[in-house]
Amino acid sequence: MLRRATALLQHQRRLSTSSVAALNSCSSLLQRPDSESPSYVWALLSVLGGTAVLGASLLPASAAAEAAAPEPAALDPYAAPARLTGVPKDITVYQYEVCPFCNKVKAFLDYHKLPYITVEVSPLTKSELKWSDYRKVPLVMLDDEAVGDSTAVITRLAAELKEAKQDDQPSKARSWFSSRGSPARDSAAESGQDEERWRRWVDERLVRVVTVNIYRNLGESYQTFKYINDTGKFGMFEGPATRTTGATMMWFIARRLVKKYGIQGDLREELYAVAAEWVQGLADGQFMGGGAPNLADISAFGVIRSITGTDTFMDLMHNTKISEWYERMMAAVGDSSRLLAK
């Protein structure tokens, strides 16, 4: 670990990311304004400073990531990468503990029992990422390569695991990659398209509706920040300031996001509608993947698990049928494979 930490400080690691990464990373709206952010929000942020930066980590980023990327990155994080290097032996997740996108990655690692270490990033200083030009989380080290997008990380690792399994079972791999147009290949392609559609739904719909719900009023916004403060990396004085000031600010921003995302009516009812969409998509199956979770299941589970300590989570479990699927996912994912938290 010491050798690896020294290497990180001496050399800027290759960062596999793209402008799409901003959609699938926990990013602070406080980093810089963009064309979609109202000017008066930024005036408010300049007064409040960085005290609520972690609360904004639960929001999808609205601007492209600025990161060092020596070689062209894939434009579509849902598409399997052309270059594979093998299942990584060392995985480190730079994260916020309650970030939904970080939890997507951790859910995948937990499900596949891939050991990993987490490094909690200070939302105020981000000193843990000073070696990188990419300042969003999750930032995941796969051996000596950094990948800065939750969806890209999951896609990459899934492809590596699949390749490793095919290497171990070559005859089975050949039967799956049967002749073009065969029923087996067509069925697999159709299943993959459906999986990608629901993965995009998680990133583009579920995360947004969950986000505005956890900040839908001052009481729940304060509760969310207490949860963040209890699980995050704050100093003695940073925590109370973040909880009080950040809760007010994020409630204010969430009201703007409701309009930006075109969410109509009562926010809880919209949350229940989202849950109903997911349950309907299951089509009486146990998982979106049928008899076993696929990448869409794992991603949705990670997002929902990130808000465990909130009223939004409790209402979602008690007032919708998604709880049955969630309980099955808890059993399927099992114990965490995390080795260490720093």
VENRA-V760361 format. One record per backbone hydrogen bond with DSSP energy under -0.5 kcal/mol. CO is the residue of the C=O (numbers start at 0). NH is the residue of the N-H. Records with the same first field share a line. If there is no record, write none. Layout:
# VENRA-V760361
CO: NH / NH
This chain:
# VENRA-V760361
0: 4
1: 5
2: 6
3: 7
4: 8
5: 9
6: 10
10: 12
13: 15 / 145
14: 16
15: 147
17: 20
18: 21
19: 22
20: 23
21: 24 / 60
23: 149
24: 26 / 60
25: 136
27: 30
33: 36
37: 40 / 41
38: 42
39: 43
40: 44
41: 45
42: 46
43: 46 / 47
44: 48
47: 50
49: 52
51: 55
53: 56
54: 57
55: 58
58: 26
64: 66
74: 76
75: 78
81: 83
89: 142
90: 116
91: 93 / 140
92: 94 / 118
93: 137 / 138
94: 120
95: 98
98: 102
99: 103
100: 104
101: 105
102: 106
103: 107
104: 108
105: 109
106: 110
107: 111
108: 113
109: 112
112: 114
115: 338 / 339
116: 92
117: 119 / 341
118: 94
121: 125
125: 128
126: 129
128: 131
132: 134
136: 25
138: 93 / 140
139: 141 / 146
140: 91 / 142
141: 143 / 144
144: 141
145: 15
146: 139
148: 152
149: 153
150: 154
151: 155
152: 156
153: 157
154: 158
155: 159
156: 160
157: 161
158: 162
159: 163
160: 164
161: 165
162: 166
163: 167
164: 168
168: 172
169: 173
170: 174
171: 175
172: 176
174: 177
175: 177
178: 181
181: 185
182: 186
183: 187
184: 188
185: 189
186: 190
187: 191
188: 192
189: 193
190: 194
191: 195
192: 196
193: 197
194: 198
195: 199
196: 200
197: 201
198: 202
199: 203
200: 204 / 205
201: 206
204: 208
205: 209
206: 210
207: 211
208: 212
209: 213
210: 214
212: 215
216: 220
217: 221
218: 222
219: 223
220: 224
221: 225
222: 226
223: 227
224: 228
225: 229
226: 230
227: 231
231: 233
234: 238
235: 239
236: 240
237: 241
238: 242
239: 243
240: 244 / 245
241: 245 / 246
242: 246
243: 247
244: 248
245: 249
246: 250
247: 251
248: 252
249: 253
250: 254
251: 255
252: 256
253: 257
254: 258
255: 259
256: 260
257: 262
258: 261
265: 269
266: 270
267: 271
268: 272
269: 273
270: 274
271: 275
272: 276
273: 277
274: 278
275: 279
276: 280
277: 281
278: 282
279: 282
281: 284
286: 289
288: 290
289: 286
293: 297
294: 298
295: 299
296: 300
297: 301
298: 302
299: 303
300: 304
301: 305
303: 306
304: 307
306: 309 / 312
309: 313
310: 314
311: 315
312: 316
313: 317
314: 318
315: 319
319: 322
320: 323 / 324
321: 325
322: 326
323: 327
324: 328
325: 329
326: 330
327: 331
328: 332
329: 333
336: 115
339: 117
